Amino acid sequence: MELKLSPWRFNLVIEPDEDGGYIVHCPALKGCWSQGETVEEALQNIKDAMIGWVTVHLEKSFELSSHNVPTQLTEPLTLAVQVV
């Protein structure tokens, strides 16, 4: 069975860090957090963290159905971040 990736949409929460910079997390991906000195850096870092989160969950065969993530990939995993 071949699965095609369709665009996934995730909400991100970005907040100023009290020590400077920004922290960001993806509520849909439990435990997926990152940070950066700028908003742009924080967004790049969470993108990398989200790819890692999904990759680990696929490798470990963790349950992903509640996240609407396919259980098999037929192409490399990529993620584009759009700020709205």
KEDOLUM-738804 format. One record per residue: residue number from 0; residue in three letters; x negated, y negated, z negated of N, C-alpha, C in turn. Coordinates in steps of 0.001 Angstrom, whole numbers, m for minus. Atoms other than C-alpha are relative to their C-alpha. Layout:
<recs>
<num NUM&residuo ALA&nc1 X&nc2 Y&nc3 Z&cac1 X&cac2 Y&cac3 Z&cc1 X&cc2 Y&cc3 Z>
...
</recs>
This chain:
<recs>
<num 0&residuo MET&nc1 m850&nc2 1174&nc3 0&cac1 0&cac2 0&cac3 0&cc1 m895&cc2 m1236&cc3 0>
<num 1&residuo GLU&nc1 792&nc2 1221&nc3 m105&cac1 m1397&cac2 m3347&cac3 999&cc1 744&cc2 m1144&cc3 m665>
<num 2&residuo LEU&nc1 m591&nc2 1160&nc3 669&cac1 m750&cac2 m6344&cac3 m1192&cc1 m640&cc2 m1265&cc3 542>
<num 3&residuo LYS&nc1 495&nc2 1302&nc3 m452&cac1 m1103&cac2 m9840&cac3 186&cc1 124&cc2 m990&cc3 m1157>
<num 4&residuo LEU&nc1 m68&nc2 1030&nc3 1034&cac1 m1917&cac2 m12683&cac3 m2147&cc1 870&cc2 m1149&cc3 476>
<num 5&residuo SER&nc1 m747&nc2 1218&nc3 m267&cac1 566&cac2 m15476&cac3 m2252&cc1 m497&cc2 m1036&cc3 m1008>
<num 6&residuo PRO&nc1 502&nc2 1009&nc3 944&cac1 m276&cac2 m18795&cac3 m3888&cc1 654&cc2 148&cc3 m1373>
<num 7&residuo TRP&nc1 m490&nc2 m10&nc3 1382&cac1 49&cac2 m18668&cac3 m7645&cc1 m35&cc2 m1425&cc3 m498>
<num 8&residuo ARG&nc1 m19&nc2 1328&nc3 607&cac1 982&cac2 m21776&cac3 m9579&cc1 m69&cc2 173&cc3 m1512>
<num 9&residuo PHE&nc1 154&nc2 m38&nc3 1440&cac1 m182&cac2 m22240&cac3 m13131&cc1 m18&cc2 m1433&cc3 m524>
<num 10&residuo ASN&nc1 102&nc2 1280&nc3 689&cac1 365&cac2 m25163&cac3 m15451&cc1 m1276&cc2 m1&cc3 m821>
<num 11&residuo LEU&nc1 1195&nc2 181&nc3 814&cac1 m2774&cac2 m26480&cac3 m17107&cc1 259&cc2 m1110&cc3 m999>
<num 12&residuo VAL&nc1 m107&nc2 1028&nc3 1026&cac1 m2956&cac2 m28475&cac3 m20320&cc1 m1399&cc2 m560&cc3 m227>
<num 13&residuo ILE&nc1 1282&nc2 683&nc3 180&cac1 m5783&cac2 m31033&cac3 m20498&cc1 177&cc2 m1019&cc3 m1113>
<num 14&residuo GLU&nc1 m63&nc2 921&nc3 1129&cac1 m6466&cac2 m32916&cac3 m23704&cc1 m1393&cc2 m545&cc3 m285>
<num 15&residuo PRO&nc1 1303&nc2 513&nc3 421&cac1 m9232&cac2 m35225&cac3 m24867&cc1 m500&cc2 795&cc3 m1209>
<num 16&residuo ASP&nc1 608&nc2 m689&nc3 1132&cac1 m11628&cac2 m33444&cac3 m27211&cc1 m449&cc2 m1048&cc3 m1005>
<num 17&residuo GLU&nc1 359&nc2 995&nc3 1014&cac1 m12211&cac2 m35246&cac3 m30496&cc1 m1500&cc2 m261&cc3 m47>
<num 18&residuo ASP&nc1 1447&nc2 191&nc3 m42&cac1 m15973&cac2 m34768&cac3 m29980&cc1 m471&cc2 m578&cc3 1331>
<num 19&residuo GLY&nc1 312&nc2 524&nc3 m1324&cac1 m15816&cac2 m36241&cac3 m26459&cc1 284&cc2 1046&cc3 1067>
<num 20&residuo GLY&nc1 m327&nc2 m913&nc3 m1083&cac1 m14976&cac2 m34738&cac3 m23114&cc1 1452&cc2 436&cc3 m67>
<num 21&residuo TYR&nc1 m1375&nc2 m491&nc3 m108&cac1 m11871&cac2 m32694&cac3 m22421&cc1 38&cc2 1510&cc3 m188>
<num 22&residuo ILE&nc1 m252&nc2 m1432&nc3 76&cac1 m10489&cac2 m29288&cac3 m23284&cc1 1210&cc2 296&cc3 885>
<num 23&residuo VAL&nc1 m1064&nc2 m368&nc3 m922&cac1 m8201&cac2 m27448&cac3 m20906&cc1 318&cc2 1475&cc3 m191>
<num 24&residuo HIS&nc1 m376&nc2 m1414&nc3 55&cac1 m6230&cac2 m24235&cac3 m21061&cc1 1191&cc2 265&cc3 914>
<num 25&residuo CYS&nc1 m1090&nc2 m460&nc3 m851&cac1 m3796&cac2 m22234&cac3 m18987&cc1 929&cc2 841&cc3 m873>
<num 26&residuo PRO&nc1 m893&nc2 m729&nc3 898&cac1 m831&cac2 m21213&cac3 m21176&cc1 453&cc2 1359&cc3 531>
<num 27&residuo ALA&nc1 m467&nc2 m1266&nc3 m570&cac1 201&cac2 m18436&cac3 m18762&cc1 m1040&cc2 1114&cc3 m120>
<num 28&residuo LEU&nc1 1078&nc2 m982&nc3 113&cac1 m3191&cac2 m16714&cac3 m19154&cc1 m551&cc2 m69&cc3 m1420>
<num 29&residuo LYS&nc1 290&nc2 53&nc3 1435&cac1 m3473&cac2 m16026&cac3 m22870&cc1 m1507&cc2 42&cc3 m266>
<num 30&residuo GLY&nc1 1403&nc2 64&nc3 375&cac1 m6853&cac2 m17058&cac3 m24218&cc1 m901&cc2 m623&cc3 1052>
<num 31&residuo CYS&nc1 803&nc2 584&nc3 m1077&cac1 m7991&cac2 m18788&cac3 m21026&cc1 m165&cc2 m1500&cc3 m262>
<num 32&residuo TRP&nc1 326&nc2 1373&nc3 380&cac1 m9639&cac2 m22011&cac3 m22217&cc1 m1337&cc2 m388&cc3 605>
<num 33&residuo SER&nc1 1301&nc2 501&nc3 m402&cac1 m12493&cac2 m24196&cac3 m21049&cc1 m106&cc2 m1456&cc3 m421>
<num 34&residuo GLN&nc1 214&nc2 1404&nc3 354&cac1 m13894&cac2 m27693&cac3 m21429&cc1 m939&cc2 m630&cc3 1006>
<num 35&residuo GLY&nc1 926&nc2 734&nc3 m848&cac1 m15895&cac2 m30362&cac3 m19649&cc1 m156&cc2 m1418&cc3 m507>
<num 36&residuo GLU&nc1 253&nc2 1384&nc3 394&cac1 m17393&cac2 m33792&cac3 m20122&cc1 963&cc2 m969&cc3 688>
<num 37&residuo THR&nc1 m965&nc2 811&nc3 m747&cac1 m15006&cac2 m35210&cac3 m17487&cc1 1205&cc2 875&cc3 339>
<num 38&residuo VAL&nc1 m1180&nc2 m756&nc3 m427&cac1 m11537&cac2 m34208&cac3 m16305&cc1 m373&cc2 895&cc3 1179>
<num 39&residuo GLU&nc1 389&nc2 m772&nc3 m1179&cac1 m13061&cac2 m33073&cac3 m13001&cc1 m818&cc2 1228&cc3 m392>
<num 40&residuo GLU&nc1 811&nc2 m1129&nc3 454&cac1 m15637&cac2 m30890&cac3 m14773&cc1 858&cc2 1020&cc3 m751>
<num 41&residuo ALA&nc1 m896&nc2 m906&nc3 731&cac1 m12969&cac2 m29445&cac3 m17072&cc1 849&cc2 815&cc3 965>
<num 42&residuo LEU&nc1 m808&nc2 m719&nc3 m989&cac1 m10822&cac2 m28543&cac3 m14043&cc1 m824&cc2 1040&cc3 747>
<num 43&residuo GLN&nc1 857&nc2 m985&nc3 m660&cac1 m13743&cac2 m26848&cac3 m12289&cc1 m282&cc2 1167&cc3 m946>
<num 44&residuo ASN&nc1 308&nc2 m1047&nc3 973&cac1 m14584&cac2 m24946&cac3 m15465&cc1 1201&cc2 905&cc3 m263>
<num 45&residuo ILE&nc1 m1172&nc2 m855&nc3 221&cac1 m10990&cac2 m23753&cac3 m16011&cc1 278&cc2 839&cc3 1236>
<num 46&residuo LYS&nc1 m149&nc2 m796&nc3 m1223&cac1 m10850&cac2 m22651&cac3 m12387&cc1 m886&cc2 1244&cc3 m95>
<num 47&residuo ASP&nc1 919&nc2 m1134&nc3 159&cac1 m13907&cac2 m20462&cac3 m13013&cc1 493&cc2 957&cc3 m1087>
<num 48&residuo ALA&nc1 m502&nc2 m833&nc3 1095&cac1 m12411&cac2 m19237&cac3 m16305&cc1 1223&cc2 808&cc3 430>
<num 49&residuo MET&nc1 m1198&nc2 m697&nc3 m463&cac1 m9111&cac2 m18335&cac3 m14625&cc1 m352&cc2 1141&cc3 948>
<num 50&residuo ILE&nc1 454&nc2 m1071&nc3 m883&cac1 m10869&cac2 m16358&cac3 m11907&cc1 m583&cc2 1134&cc3 m832>
<num 51&residuo GLY&nc1 562&nc2 m1014&nc3 884&cac1 m12828&cac2 m14549&cac3 m14618&cc1 1066&cc2 752&cc3 m776>
<num 52&residuo TRP&nc1 m1082&nc2 m612&nc3 773&cac1 m9682&cac2 m13904&cac3 m16654&cc1 720&cc2 1042&cc3 847>
<num 53&residuo VAL&nc1 m723&nc2 m926&nc3 m871&cac1 m7844&cac2 m12329&cac3 m13715&cc1 m894&cc2 1174&cc3 391>
<num 54&residuo THR&nc1 937&nc2 m1059&nc3 m387&cac1 m10934&cac2 m10372&cac3 m12608&cc1 m149&cc2 1033&cc3 m1100>
<num 55&residuo VAL&nc1 158&nc2 m930&nc3 1130&cac1 m11455&cac2 m8845&cac3 m16065&cc1 1269&cc2 811&cc3 m197>
<num 56&residuo HIS&nc1 m1256&nc2 m723&nc3 187&cac1 m7788&cac2 m7969&cac3 m16370&cc1 219&cc2 1041&cc3 1090>
<num 57&residuo LEU&nc1 m109&nc2 m983&nc3 m1075&cac1 m7869&cac2 m6262&cac3 m12977&cc1 m977&cc2 1154&cc3 m221>
<num 58&residuo GLU&nc1 1012&nc2 m1033&nc3 216&cac1 m11102&cac2 m4391&cac3 m13778&cc1 381&cc2 925&cc3 m1147>
<num 59&residuo LYS&nc1 m353&nc2 m786&nc3 1192&cac1 m9791&cac2 m3224&cac3 m17150&cc1 1399&cc2 582&cc3 90>
<num 60&residuo SER&nc1 m1368&nc2 m488&nc3 m236&cac1 m6342&cac2 m2410&cac3 m15715&cc1 965&cc2 m449&cc3 m1091>
<num 61&residuo PHE&nc1 m937&nc2 548&nc3 965&cac1 m4640&cac2 m4616&cac3 m18277&cc1 1302&cc2 m328&cc3 713>
<num 62&residuo GLU&nc1 m1315&nc2 304&nc3 m552&cac1 m964&cac2 m5320&cac3 m17751&cc1 40&cc2 m1448&cc3 497>
<num 63&residuo LEU&nc1 m54&nc2 1333&nc3 m588&cac1 m562&cac2 m8266&cac3 m15393&cc1 1385&cc2 m370&cc3 507>
<num 64&residuo SER&nc1 m1310&nc2 265&nc3 m604&cac1 3082&cac2 m7983&cac3 m14336&cc1 681&cc2 m1216&cc3 m618>
<num 65&residuo SER&nc1 m642&nc2 1153&nc3 627&cac1 4170&cac2 m10607&cac3 m16857&cc1 m594&cc2 m1314&cc3 490>
<num 66&residuo HIS&nc1 635&nc2 1195&nc3 m546&cac1 1796&cac2 m13036&cac3 m15130&cc1 226&cc2 m126&cc3 1499>
<num 67&residuo ASN&nc1 m261&nc2 m7&nc3 m1444&cac1 3065&cac2 m12232&cac3 m11598&cc1 m1284&cc2 94&cc3 806>
<num 68&residuo VAL&nc1 1274&nc2 m211&nc3 m672&cac1 m443&cac2 m11158&cac3 m10617&cc1 20&cc2 1411&cc3 575>
<num 69&residuo PRO&nc1 14&nc2 m1355&nc3 m558&cac1 m798&cac2 m8214&cac3 m8201&cc1 m1031&cc2 864&cc3 m705>
<num 70&residuo THR&nc1 912&nc2 m903&nc3 687&cac1 m2506&cac2 m5149&cac3 m9616&cc1 m1128&cc2 488&cc3 887>
<num 71&residuo GLN&nc1 1086&nc2 m323&nc3 m915&cac1 m4666&cac2 m4624&cac3 m6525&cc1 m204&cc2 m1189&cc3 920>
<num 72&residuo LEU&nc1 305&nc2 1085&nc3 m915&cac1 m6430&cac2 m7156&cac3 m4359&cc1 m518&cc2 568&cc3 1305>
<num 73&residuo THR&nc1 482&nc2 m441&nc3 m1304&cac1 m7049&cac2 m6741&cac3 m647&cc1 m958&cc2 m1024&cc3 599>
<num 74&residuo GLU&nc1 924&nc2 1036&nc3 m461&cac1 m9200&cac2 m9851&cac3 m310&cc1 m630&cc2 m637&cc3 m1237>
<num 75&residuo PRO&nc1 632&nc2 639&nc3 1167&cac1 m11570&cac2 m11862&cac3 m2544&cc1 955&cc2 m951&cc3 m706>
<num 76&residuo LEU&nc1 m840&nc2 878&nc3 801&cac1 m9925&cac2 m13767&cac3 m5355&cc1 m547&cc2 m1416&cc3 53>
<num 77&residuo THR&nc1 362&nc2 1409&nc3 0&cac1 m10010&cac2 m17521&cac3 m4884&cc1 1120&cc2 m772&cc3 m675>
<num 78&residuo LEU&nc1 m978&nc2 801&nc3 717&cac1 m8240&cac2 m20272&cac3 m6752&cc1 m230&cc2 m1462&cc3 335>
<num 79&residuo ALA&nc1 69&nc2 1430&nc3 m259&cac1 m7501&cac2 m23833&cac3 m5727&cc1 764&cc2 m719&cc3 m1097>
<num 80&residuo VAL&nc1 m648&nc2 767&nc3 1056&cac1 m6666&cac2 m26384&cac3 m8390&cc1 500&cc2 m1300&cc3 610>
<num 81&residuo GLN&nc1 m599&nc2 1244&nc3 m462&cac1 m4285&cac2 m29193&cac3 m7507&cc1 576&cc2 m715&cc3 m1216>
<num 82&residuo VAL&nc1 m492&nc2 792&nc3 1126&cac1 m3638&cac2 m31919&cac3 m10054&cc1 1219&cc2 m777&cc3 462>
<num 83&residuo VAL&nc1 m1231&nc2 729&nc3 m335&cac1 m88&cac2 m33255&cac3 m10002&cc1 447&cc2 m832&cc3 m1173>
</recs>
